[in-house]
Amino acid sequence: MRRAWIGLRAPAIGALAVAGLTLAPAAQSGTAAVRSGGPVVGPAVKVSAGAACSGQNAEVETAIDQKTGILYEEWIGCGGIGFGRSTDGGKTFSTGFELPGSAFGWDPAIAIGPHGAVYASFMVDRKTASYPVVDISADHGKTFPVVRSLVPPRRPDWGDRDFIAVGRNGAIYVTWDYGPHPLTRKDFKCSPTGSCSFVAGDLNVVVQKSTDHGRTWSKIIPISPGFPGSGADSAPILIEPGGRLDVLYQGYQILNRKTLKLGVAHSFFTTSTDNGRTWSKPKRLGPARLSMNDTEWWIDGSLGIDSAGNLYATWDTQSGGHDVGWLTYSTNRGRTWSRLIQVTAHSFPAMRLVQVLGGRPGIAYIGLLTDGVQCGKVPCYGQYLRVFSIGTGWLTRLIRVSPSFGNWRVWPGDTIGLSLYPGGAPGSQRVAVSWGSALGGRKAESEIRASVVGQLP
């Protein structure tokens, strides 16, 4: 899953030629044809445009203002954290620019406030501490004059992977990975074609809150039990209409309390009904036999909610050299969850970056970036979308979104972007899908692309 480089920038790894691509039979058999009356995939538009964003661009997060329909995109690039927006339904994007205070930043996250303010967060490493920063725009993403830092209580320490959510009352919540002692090289491992994963360390999932537009922040509040060495990271957060906070995090087995060596991990769900001050006993989703290993480097674990309040969670597990994406849902606010539903009909010896987005009542959209497709004799990245119904099951097969496959040797980032456009009846829903990929030969660079998939259930 995971951590975007622990403060390091993604290397520009040489690319291989990707001409004459064909889908592997396993991927091809699950790919939906774009036909009249069915899902329609729009053109892939380059988001990371402009001279300021030349070079590697990866790890995109998105949000759509449900009142204005403006699509916002945030990613690693443009010298730090890049930002762009589309005001015409994803047909064109503004020139990308670097967010203030984001030099050498990583792990972007984005949220829209109740009155249209844009909150763009990311991680930075400054001297002896790493921590989240939140940039705030009051003019629909044109400028970000407000820069707020969540400086940790002690130094040295470490921090990683932030997520952000804003409530109807304007309260801002940021979850992130925090440890009171700095990590060393032996505490994580890095993939030659991806980012890094933890093998040891004092990992903890924490939350901070601001009720004054980010001017001041609460103290760090642990979410995962066992602070300061709970063995937990990566905690997407959502706020229900009634104000309850929901979090899905990755919790590891701790094999050695002295060295904090980590074993396999599972996804855990927890809630807070008192604005984040206390959290419910975490509930493991899925059986113990299905776990995540310590070499998956992408962000593993996604949480969504539909307009009726049904919850959805996705993640992927590894076993025997295969990676499988899973979906589960809850119709009673997380008290119980459905049986696990396999996202694809096949398990590939490949990475599965799986994310979920809630839609109208009973409907969820699942995005999948996988290198389970083949480009000749080597894997390559493909971006897909699929639609699920609580009442019916899968409403579509895999819809191929990326017209070209990305170079497997160039890091695409640890996340993709999924956002739902406002309005639309069943059969006319529109989802904006964004992803990172590198197209071309050995000097190819990763770019952020976006496509709008329409005529969805």
Number of C-alpha atoms within 10 A of each C-alpha: 28 26 28 30 25 25 19 13 17 23 14 16 20 15 20 21 15 23 13 7 14 14 18 14 11 16 21 13 13 16 19 17 14 13 9 8 10 16 21 19 23 17 16 20 17 16 31 33 21 12 11 15 23 16 15 26 31 31 30 33 26 27 24 25 22 15 12 12 18 21 24 27 28 31 37 32 33 25 20 23 31 29 28 22 24 18 15 11 17 22 15 14 21 16 17 24 22 20 28 18 17 25 18 18 29 31 30 30 27 25 24 23 19 16 12 18 19 27 26 29 29 30 29 24 20 11 8 11 19 25 22 27 24 27 22 26 18 16 12 19 20 13 15 18 13 15 19 18 19 22 16 19 11 12 14 15 18 23 27 29 27 30 25 26 22 24 21 14 11 17 18 22 24 25 27 27 24 29 24 21 17 17 19 9 8 10 17 18 18 18 13 13 18 24 27 25 24 28 20 23 26 26 30 27 32 24 23 20 25 18 16 11 16 21 12 14 19 13 15 20 17 23 28 26 17 13 19 16 19 22 27 30 29 29 34 25 26 22 19 17 12 10 16 16 21 25 22 26 27 25 27 25 15 21 13 11 11 8 12 19 18 24 19 20 22 25 28 21 20 20 24 18 14 11 15 19 15 13 20 14 14 18 16 16 23 18 10 10 9 17 19 23 20 21 19 26 25 23 30 29 25 25 24 24 26 18 14 14 19 22 24 29 28 28 27 26 22 22 14 6 9 14 22 23 25 21 24 20 25 18 16 11 17 17 10 12 18 15 14 16 15 15 26 17 15 16 19 19 16 18 23 30 29 29 29 27 24 25 26 20 14 22 25 28 23 23 28 28 24 22 23 23 22 21 23 15 6 14 22 26 31 25 25 20 25 22 22 22 17 18 8 9 12 16 15 19 19 25 22 22 28 24 13 19 25 30 31 26 21 30 27 30 29 26 29 26 25 25 23 24 22 16 13 14 11 11 13 17 19 24 24 22 28 28 35 32 29 29 22 17 14 16 15 22 24 29 26 28 22 29 23 23 22 19 18 22 22
